[in-house]
Amino acid sequence: MKFTKMQGCGNDYVYINGFREKIPVEGKAELARKLSDRHFGIGSDGVIFINPSEEADFEMEMYNADGTRSEMCGNGIRCVAKYVYDRGLTDSEHISVVSAGQVRYLSMVIERQHPWDRGTVRRVRVNMGSPVLEPQLIPVNMPGTDGRVVNEPVEAGGVHYRMTCVSMGNPHAVIFMDGVRSMELERIGPCFENHECFPNRVNAEFVEVLDRQHVYMRVWERGTGETLACGTGCCAVAVACVLNGVTEPELTVSLPGGELQIEWDREQNLVYMTGPAEFVFEGECYV
């Protein structure tokens, strides 16, 4: 089976061309676990199959490193755009991608050496859709005073925090705090991921506000652990920042793996994410 390793801000996945490679659905979870293992496999935050689709131009079928399905990945979907354009599966610089029933629209920034060159994708802007704030839809079993979970108290691992919950197609808990760079994320992250108030588990973002247009974030992703970046997490953070009045709707989110530009268009109620996508290597494995 041929594969391609790609990364966006250090959030790395193994990509499999579902047009060419036919893997039985019942074997994909175990395959994802094997390929994602950083000691005995290729090593990644998960596996993404790029498939044909009747709902959109392409389907992104995503599995976490532990083999569980995930609904959406902002860094992963940007890499899908680069793959399909650079590998000639599309000639369009504007495509749609469906993942777990959610359609996202992507625009590619093409780098060309000459005007007649087809060029290659360097950055991708994604319409990530509208943030979901209703607790039952995130889902989170903690209705706030105004029907949203914004700056609500929560206890995790014996420590009291305040969190804001947002879904960007997958659930996120955003916690504002100081000392994010030095925090014990390996201890604190699982306390949020597996907290009883999240029936489907949760991705937890820990955020330090630097100024009105810049924050620093670390993330603990359900089914994977700490990753160097999380695109949907950055989108959720931007929404949480505005809801808590700590930043403007356009901001830069710095992560251990790089930076993403996020904009929450309040008038349209749409979140846009712009960032890089890169090939790492290609190969063939026997499964």
Secondary structure as UniProt FT lines:
FT   STRAND          2..8
FT   TURN            9..10
FT   STRAND          11..17
FT   TURN            18..20
FT   HELIX           25..27
FT   HELIX           28..36
FT   TURN            38..40
FT   STRAND          46..51
FT   STRAND          58..64
FT   TURN            65..66
FT   STRAND          69..70
FT   HELIX           74..86
FT   TURN            87..88
FT   STRAND          94..99
FT   TURN            100..101
FT   STRAND          102..111
FT   TURN            115..116
FT   STRAND          120..127
FT   HELIX           135..137
FT   TURN            138..139
FT   TURN            145..146
FT   STRAND          152..156
FT   TURN            157..158
FT   STRAND          159..167
FT   STRAND          171..176
FT   HELIX           180..182
FT   HELIX           185..193
FT   TURN            196..197
FT   TURN            199..200
FT   STRAND          203..211
FT   TURN            212..213
FT   STRAND          214..221
FT   TURN            222..224
FT   STRAND          225..227
FT   HELIX           231..243
FT   TURN            244..245
FT   STRAND          250..255
FT   TURN            256..257
FT   STRAND          258..265
FT   TURN            266..269
FT   STRAND          270..276
FT   STRAND          278..284
//
